Amino acid sequence: MRKIAEYGPEQPLETRLCRAFLAIVGGDGAAITLSYTEPSRVTLCTTDEAAARLEDLQDVLGEGPGPTAYEAESAMTTDVRVDGGRWPLFTEAAREVPGVRTVYAVPMRPGQRTIGVLTVHQNAGDLPDGDRAQFLADAIGAALMEEPPPPVESDLDPGPWSTRSKIHQATGMVLMQLRISPADAMALMRAHAFSHSTTLAEVAEQITSRRLRFSDDA
């Protein structure tokens, strides 16, 4: 992973790892997300707006190559222009993201367990060498495990960990409003985000700032 050094220490490690992966394997943009389908899910890095949008779609919709790669512990891919059977909601929405044709997700499997997924998008139909992509994804996972995750940022320094903390806080507020389970509260928030074409983070912000309630009770 010598390519990491080319991007300078001023960039976070996860960003340098994303860009190094793209430089070696190819692609237009990438994202690193840990604990993909778990409540502790957090996106550490998105290299561009398209990558950020694709990660948010998969989080909100609960489907796509990323979630499946994490659960199956195997690389997944889709051509959003022609596919639609396996992840119909995701592929339909991803077609609206400019410059995206192929999305592939590679699980990061350092040691004996999958810790997250590296997702890449490109405006081309060809795919990288699968063994090479998996080797690099595993190496990136190992590098991330060697560096402890950053602490939750303050309001003056927002980031992915504080965003996820706010989503957890909003989930708790919804389950208290409606007396439902955490899973149902998260599903309701995702449905609201999808129906209003917004992000899960924005829905959480509306809930925690009390601009959005799912109950009329005081």
Secondary structure, DSSP 4 states (H G I P E B T S, - for coil): -GGGGGG-TTS-HHHHHHHHHHHHH--SEEEEEESTTSTT-EEEEESSHHHHHHHHHHHHHS-SHHHHHHHHTS-EEEETTT--SSSHHHHHHHTTSTT--EEEEEEE-STTS--EEEEEEESSS----HHHHHHHHHHHHHHHHHSPPPPPP-TTS--HHHHHHHHHHHHHHHHHHHT--HHHHHHHHHHHHHHTT--HHHHHHHHHTTS--S----
